[in-house]
Amino acid sequence: MVKLLIIVMAVFCPLAYAESIDVNQDKLKEVFSCNDTTKTVCFSNAEVYPEYNIYIFNFIAEVKDINLKGMTIEQYISKSMGPLLGLINPKAAKFYNIEPIMRKLIDESLYSVENAILGLTVNYKGEAYIGSEWVKGDQTTVLSEKIEKIDQKAAKPVDLLINDCENIKLILGRLTKEQNDQYCNYE
């Protein structure tokens, strides 16, 4: 009974206990400032989650009906995340056949963007969505993404990744190296 309660809580409650390190990206924050209301997308922050090998660049987007051009909000988010990731991550850039031009604005003295993940928080008609997109391992032909409508403003894009890992750990207990690599390693 207790294990069932823990699993239910893990599924419905974002995991806020994952330790993160804020990574200063002043140039990116200056160019894609959230104070500039003329921009549809702005840079929020970059964080590293060492336990999960996650280096995530978080952006915020304010979307209006005119931006959708006939797409659903989920389709719009999906179509927006990949090229945005490609502007940062060289492996995603190769996938999209574009140059990772934002990389010039990124301080890589502490962490490389080779495995950077894109986090996107989208506000649309008073509703909030979070999404994440990443390149798994050395792949340059497959990108992975997750998008969810959220009720809690506190949820962050990284929660989509960490919750999957933690839920698998709760269900299976100890993970083998292969299971850990599959569910908990975003490098």
CORCOR-V781899 format. One record per residue. N is the residue number from 1. SS is DSSP state (2 for helix, 1 for strand, 0 for the rest). PHI is phi in degrees with one decimal (* if undefined). OMEGA is omega in whole degrees, -180 to 180 (none if undefined). Layout:
N/SS/PHI/OMEGA ; N/SS/PHI/OMEGA
//
This chain:
1/0/*/-179 ; 2/2/-64.6/-180 ; 3/2/-62.9/178 ; 4/2/-63.6/178 ; 5/2/-62.5/179 ; 6/2/-63.6/179 ; 7/2/-63.5/179 ; 8/2/-61.5/179 ; 9/2/-64.4/-179 ; 10/2/-66.5/-179 ; 11/2/-70.5/-174 ; 12/2/-99.2/-179 ; 13/0/-118.9/177 ; 14/0/-62.5/-179 ; 15/0/-87.8/-176 ; 16/0/-96.7/-174 ; 17/0/-89.6/179 ; 18/0/-65.7/-179 ; 19/0/-79.9/180 ; 20/0/-128.5/176 ; 21/1/-119.3/176 ; 22/1/-72.4/180 ; 23/1/-112.9/-177 ; 24/0/-67.9/177 ; 25/0/-132.9/-175 ; 26/2/-59.4/-178 ; 27/2/-63.6/179 ; 28/2/-65.0/179 ; 29/2/-65.8/179 ; 30/2/-69.7/-177 ; 31/2/-71.9/-178 ; 32/0/-114.2/-176 ; 33/0/-63.4/175 ; 34/0/-76.1/176 ; 35/0/-80.5/180 ; 36/0/-86.7/-176 ; 37/0/-73.8/178 ; 38/0/-81.3/-179 ; 39/0/-89.4/175 ; 40/0/-78.9/-178 ; 41/1/-123.2/177 ; 42/1/-134.8/180 ; 43/1/-88.6/180 ; 44/1/-94.1/-179 ; 45/1/-170.9/174 ; 46/1/-124.3/-178 ; 47/1/-138.8/173 ; 48/1/-114.8/174 ; 49/1/-116.2/-172 ; 50/2/-57.2/-177 ; 51/2/-61.3/-176 ; 52/2/-113.1/-176 ; 53/0/55.3/-179 ; 54/1/-110.1/170 ; 55/1/-123.6/-170 ; 56/1/-116.2/175 ; 57/1/-103.9/-176 ; 58/1/-98.5/177 ; 59/1/-120.5/177 ; 60/1/-123.9/179 ; 61/1/-128.5/172 ; 62/1/-104.1/-174 ; 63/1/-112.7/177 ; 64/0/-117.2/-179 ; 65/2/-52.8/-178 ; 66/2/-61.6/179 ; 67/2/-70.8/-172 ; 68/2/-70.0/179 ; 69/0/48.5/176 ; 70/0/87.7/180 ; 71/0/-90.5/169 ; 72/0/-74.7/179 ; 73/2/-63.5/179 ; 74/2/-64.8/177 ; 75/2/-63.8/179 ; 76/2/-61.4/180 ; 77/2/-62.0/-180 ; 78/2/-60.4/-179 ; 79/2/-70.6/-179 ; 80/2/-83.8/-173 ; 81/2/-65.8/-175 ; 82/2/-58.8/179 ; 83/2/-60.9/177 ; 84/2/-64.1/175 ; 85/2/-61.8/180 ; 86/2/-63.6/177 ; 87/0/-74.8/-179 ; 88/0/-108.9/-171 ; 89/0/-92.2/-177 ; 90/2/-63.6/178 ; 91/2/-70.6/176 ; 92/2/-68.4/178 ; 93/2/-60.7/178 ; 94/2/-62.7/178 ; 95/2/-58.3/-177 ; 96/2/-90.0/-180 ; 97/0/57.0/178 ; 98/0/-131.0/176 ; 99/0/-91.6/177 ; 100/0/-77.5/-171 ; 101/2/-66.4/177 ; 102/2/-68.9/-178 ; 103/2/-56.9/179 ; 104/2/-64.5/-179 ; 105/2/-93.4/-172 ; 106/0/-99.0/175 ; 107/0/-81.4/-180 ; 108/0/-105.4/-178 ; 109/0/-66.4/179 ; 110/0/-103.8/-176 ; 111/0/-138.9/179 ; 112/0/-84.8/178 ; 113/2/-88.9/-179 ; 114/2/-53.3/-179 ; 115/2/-120.5/-179 ; 116/0/-63.0/178 ; 117/1/-111.7/177 ; 118/1/-97.8/172 ; 119/1/-115.2/-178 ; 120/1/-134.2/173 ; 121/1/-108.2/-175 ; 122/1/-118.9/174 ; 123/1/-108.0/-178 ; 124/1/-144.8/179 ; 125/0/52.0/178 ; 126/0/77.9/178 ; 127/1/-108.9/-177 ; 128/1/-115.8/177 ; 129/1/-131.0/173 ; 130/1/-126.2/179 ; 131/1/-145.7/176 ; 132/1/-137.4/175 ; 133/1/-140.3/-177 ; 134/1/-154.8/174 ; 135/1/-105.8/-178 ; 136/0/-85.4/176 ; 137/0/60.0/-178 ; 138/0/-92.6/-180 ; 139/0/-62.6/169 ; 140/0/-129.6/180 ; 141/0/-112.1/-177 ; 142/0/-133.6/172 ; 143/1/-110.6/178 ; 144/1/-112.4/178 ; 145/1/-146.2/174 ; 146/1/-139.0/178 ; 147/1/-137.4/177 ; 148/1/-142.8/169 ; 149/1/-80.0/-177 ; 150/1/-121.7/176 ; 151/0/-98.3/-175 ; 152/0/-103.3/178 ; 153/0/-66.4/-178 ; 154/0/-76.8/-179 ; 155/0/-67.1/-179 ; 156/0/-122.2/179 ; 157/2/-53.3/-179 ; 158/2/-63.1/179 ; 159/2/-59.6/178 ; 160/2/-59.8/-178 ; 161/2/-81.5/-176 ; 162/2/-66.4/-180 ; 163/2/-59.8/178 ; 164/2/-58.1/-180 ; 165/2/-60.5/-177 ; 166/2/-66.4/177 ; 167/2/-64.7/177 ; 168/2/-63.5/179 ; 169/2/-62.4/180 ; 170/2/-66.1/-177 ; 171/2/-75.3/-174 ; 172/2/-94.2/-174 ; 173/0/80.5/178 ; 174/0/-68.5/180 ; 175/0/-102.1/171 ; 176/0/-72.6/178 ; 177/2/-59.1/-180 ; 178/2/-64.0/178 ; 179/2/-65.7/178 ; 180/2/-61.2/179 ; 181/2/-62.7/-178 ; 182/2/-73.1/-172 ; 183/2/-105.9/-170 ; 184/2/-127.9/-177 ; 185/0/-120.5/-178 ; 186/0/-110.1/180 ; 187/0/-94.7/none
//
